């Protein structure tokens, strides 16, 4: 059950997630390609990141996930850019997430998974650096759905002074 704004109704458990908007020196963004584990034709692109473990902060989780999923550890940490609630079906269950997106920059452009979970091994199919123009013209599904517009704004105006709360996405 959800509230009028699309967020979970009181009492439902939200998965706390930290994601990274990782930019290289050419302002390209690194995205991961994933798919439904039992249907590789159902695929999409998304930013690195994942759920908090134990008493991790969002920043600690974002850096850990970035290292595990991309092998990139040499980053300049930036501010919190965006927050969103999302809910989606994946691997036979509904995931309700409170996602925070942090900016980071790197000169380390060679990327490859280092420590994927069993589910990630079944669902992550690659990594790719995207220019803003490539992302804007992409015909593939990208999450969050307005990432191309958000990236254009970020590159043109810099990080927001306060985190932007994105519209909920329920798929």
N, C-alpha and C positions, 0 to 999 in steps of 0.2 A: 504494500500500500504506500502511496506517495502523497505528499502534501501538494497544495495548489501550485507551488513553485517548481515541482518536479523532484524535490529532495525527498528522502525517505521519511515516512511518518515516524513519530516518536517511538523509540523502542527497537527499531531495526538497526542492525549492526552495519556501520559504514567501514569499508576498508580504507585506511589512510594510505595515500600513495604520494610519492615524490617523483617528479619527472624532470628531465633536463632538456632545455633548448640549447643544444651544443652547436656553437658556430666556429668555423675555422677562419683562418686569416682572409679568405675570400668571401666571408659572410655566407658561406653555404651551411645549411643545417643538416645534421646527421639524423636520419630516420631509420627505423627498423621495419622490416617487412615481416608480417605475420599472417597466419591463416588459421582457420578452424582446424583442429588436429585431424578430424576425420573427413574433411572436405577441403583439400588444398586450393580449389577454385574459389572458395570464399576467403578472400584475402584483403589486406589493408596495410597502410603505412602508419607508423606512430613513433612518438619520441621515446628514447630510452627512459627507463625508470620502473618502479614497482613499489610494492608494499613495504611498510616499516616492519622491522623485526625487533622484538624485545623492547627496550627502552630507547631505541634510536630516535634522534631528531630527524626532521624531514631532510635537512641538509646532509646528515650522515647517511641516510638511506639513499638519497639521490647519488651521492658519490660512490657508495658501495655498488648500487645497481649499474651505474655507468661503467665501472671497472669490470663487473661480471659480464655484462651484456655486450660491451664493445672493446674491452681491453684498454680503454683510454683512462689514464690516471693523471696525466699532466694537464691540469685545467686551471684557469683563472676563474674563480667563483664570482658570480654576479648576484643581483637581487632576485627576489621573488617577483615574477612577472604577472602570472595569472593563476586563478583558482577556478575550479569547476566541479560540479557534481555530475557523475555519469553513471548510467546503469545499462548493462548489456548482457546478452546471452553469450556464453563462451564455454566450450567443452562440457555442455550439458547442464550448466547451472547459471544462475543470474549473479552478476557481480555488481555491487553498489559501491561506488568509490568517491572519495573526497580527494581530488587531485590538486596538487600544487606544482606549478611549473617554474623552475629556476633557470636563470640565464647562466651559461658558462661558455668560456672561450678556450680554444686549444690550438696548438700548432701541430699536434700529433694527429695526422690524418689517416694513418694506417689503422684500420679497426677490424676487430674480429672477436667473437664471443670467447670468454675465458671460463665461465662457470655458470652455465645455464642449468635451471632446474629441469626435471624430467618433462614437465609440461612445456617449458620453453623449448626444449630439444625437439618436441613434436610439433611446435607451432611457429617458431622463429625461422624464417627462411633466408634472411640476408640483411645487409646493411647498405645504405647508400647516402652519399652526400648530395644534397639538392640545392640548386640556386633558387632564389626567390622566383625568378621567371619560370623555371621548370616546375616548381611547386604550383604556381598560379595556373599553368596550362595542363596540369596533371589530370588525367581522366580516371585515375585510380582513386579508391577511397582512402582518405587521410583523416586521422583523428589527432586533435579535435578538428571538426569539420571546417572551421574557419581558419585553420592554421596558415594558409597562404596569405590571407588578409592580415592576420596578426603579425606574421613575420615581416610583411611589407611595412606595416606601421612601426614595428620595433626598429627596423633598419633605417627608416626615414626620421623617426623622432627620438630614438633611444628608449631606454626602459621607462615605464610609467613611474610617476612619483609614489603611487600607491598601487598595490596589486589590483589588477582588473578582475572582477568576478564575471566569468563567462556564463552564457546561458546554459542551463542543464542540457545534457544530451542523453536521451533515453532511446536505446536501440533494441 
